[in-house]
Amino acid sequence: MYKILLVEDNEMNRDMLSRRLLRKGYEVIMAMDGQQGVDAARTESPDLILMDMSLPVLDGWNATRQLKASPETKEIPIIALTAHAMATDREQAFEAGCDDFDTKPVEWNRLLEKIQVYLKDQ
């Protein structure tokens, strides 16, 4: 069973995504801010991270930079989730180290395809 870390501060988004991921057979770990996400990635070693970019304490951009700079977490694929859909936001996510990018509101089938691509490569 693949383990996915969901870093999302919005309770409704967290609930919707976690329920859908669980129904697809994934183990889900949740973090409510960027620092919790970094800590959980280090202790739980997830197979993939879904990272909201607008987070309290430590934003998703800096959390991603920390994870990609660390030898123990740099290989974990990170998919950025953001309501910001401008081309510059996409570029900023890739510059921070994200492996992919998806917009909110989440289009479930599109996100699921991206998740499956990254998990298939492991």
C-alpha positions as CSV (number, residue, x, y, z in Angstrom):
1,M,0.0,0.0,0.0
2,Y,1.4,3.4,-1.0
3,K,1.6,6.1,1.7
4,I,0.7,9.6,0.7
5,L,1.4,12.7,2.9
6,L,-1.3,15.3,2.4
7,V,-0.2,18.8,3.6
8,E,-3.3,20.9,3.6
9,D,-4.5,23.5,6.1
10,N,-8.1,23.8,4.8
11,E,-10.2,21.2,6.6
12,M,-12.7,20.7,3.8
13,N,-10.0,20.1,1.2
14,R,-8.1,17.8,3.6
15,D,-11.3,15.8,4.3
16,M,-12.3,15.5,0.7
17,L,-8.9,14.5,-0.6
18,S,-8.1,12.1,2.3
19,R,-11.5,10.3,1.9
20,R,-10.9,9.9,-1.9
21,L,-7.4,8.7,-1.4
22,L,-8.4,6.2,1.3
23,R,-11.2,4.8,-1.0
24,K,-8.5,4.2,-3.7
25,G,-6.5,2.1,-1.2
26,Y,-3.8,4.6,-0.2
27,E,-2.6,5.1,3.3
28,V,-2.9,8.8,4.1
29,I,-0.9,10.9,6.6
30,M,-2.0,14.4,7.2
31,A,-0.3,17.6,8.1
32,M,-1.9,21.0,8.7
33,D,1.0,23.3,8.0
34,G,4.4,23.3,6.2
35,Q,6.5,22.5,9.2
36,Q,4.3,19.6,10.2
37,G,4.6,18.4,6.6
38,V,8.4,18.5,6.7
39,D,8.4,16.7,10.0
40,A,6.0,14.0,8.8
41,A,7.9,13.5,5.6
42,R,11.1,12.8,7.7
43,T,9.4,10.5,10.2
44,E,6.9,8.7,7.9
45,S,8.8,8.4,4.6
46,P,5.8,8.7,2.4
47,D,5.8,7.5,-1.2
48,L,4.4,10.8,-2.5
49,I,3.5,14.3,-1.0
50,L,0.5,16.4,-2.0
51,M,1.6,19.9,-0.9
52,D,-0.7,22.9,-0.6
53,M,1.4,26.0,-1.3
54,S,-0.4,28.5,0.9
55,L,0.2,27.1,4.4
56,P,0.6,28.6,7.8
57,V,3.9,28.4,9.9
58,L,6.0,27.4,6.9
59,D,4.6,27.8,3.4
60,G,4.5,25.1,0.8
61,W,7.3,26.7,-1.3
62,N,9.8,26.7,1.6
63,A,8.6,23.3,2.9
64,T,9.3,21.8,-0.5
65,R,12.7,23.5,-0.7
66,Q,13.6,22.0,2.7
67,L,12.4,18.5,1.6
68,K,14.3,18.6,-1.7
69,A,17.5,19.8,0.0
70,S,17.5,16.9,2.5
71,P,19.1,13.6,1.5
72,E,16.4,11.5,3.2
73,T,13.5,13.2,1.5
74,K,14.8,14.6,-1.8
75,E,13.6,11.7,-3.9
76,I,10.0,11.8,-2.7
77,P,7.8,13.2,-5.5
78,I,5.9,16.3,-4.5
79,I,2.8,17.5,-6.3
80,A,2.0,21.2,-5.6
81,L,-1.7,22.0,-5.0
82,T,-2.7,25.6,-5.3
83,A,-5.6,27.9,-6.2
84,H,-3.1,30.1,-8.0
85,A,-3.3,29.0,-11.6
86,M,-1.0,31.6,-13.3
87,A,2.0,30.4,-15.4
88,T,4.3,32.1,-12.9
89,D,2.8,30.0,-10.0
90,R,3.5,26.9,-11.9
91,E,7.1,28.0,-12.6
92,Q,7.5,29.0,-9.0
93,A,6.4,25.5,-7.9
94,F,8.9,23.8,-10.1
95,E,11.7,26.2,-9.0
96,A,10.9,25.2,-5.4
97,G,11.4,21.6,-6.3
98,C,7.9,20.3,-6.9
99,D,7.7,17.4,-9.4
100,D,4.3,18.4,-10.6
101,F,1.6,21.0,-10.2
102,D,-2.2,20.9,-10.0
103,T,-4.8,23.6,-9.4
104,K,-7.6,23.9,-6.9
105,P,-10.4,23.2,-6.9
106,V,-9.0,19.8,-7.4
107,E,-10.2,17.9,-10.5
108,W,-10.0,14.4,-8.9
109,N,-9.5,12.3,-12.0
110,R,-6.6,14.5,-13.3
111,L,-4.9,14.5,-9.9
112,L,-5.3,10.8,-9.5
113,E,-3.7,10.2,-12.9
114,K,-0.7,12.3,-11.8
115,I,-0.4,10.4,-8.5
116,Q,-0.5,7.1,-10.3
117,V,2.2,8.2,-12.7
118,Y,4.6,9.0,-9.9
119,L,3.8,5.9,-7.8
120,K,4.2,3.6,-10.8
121,D,7.8,4.8,-11.2
122,Q,8.7,3.6,-7.7
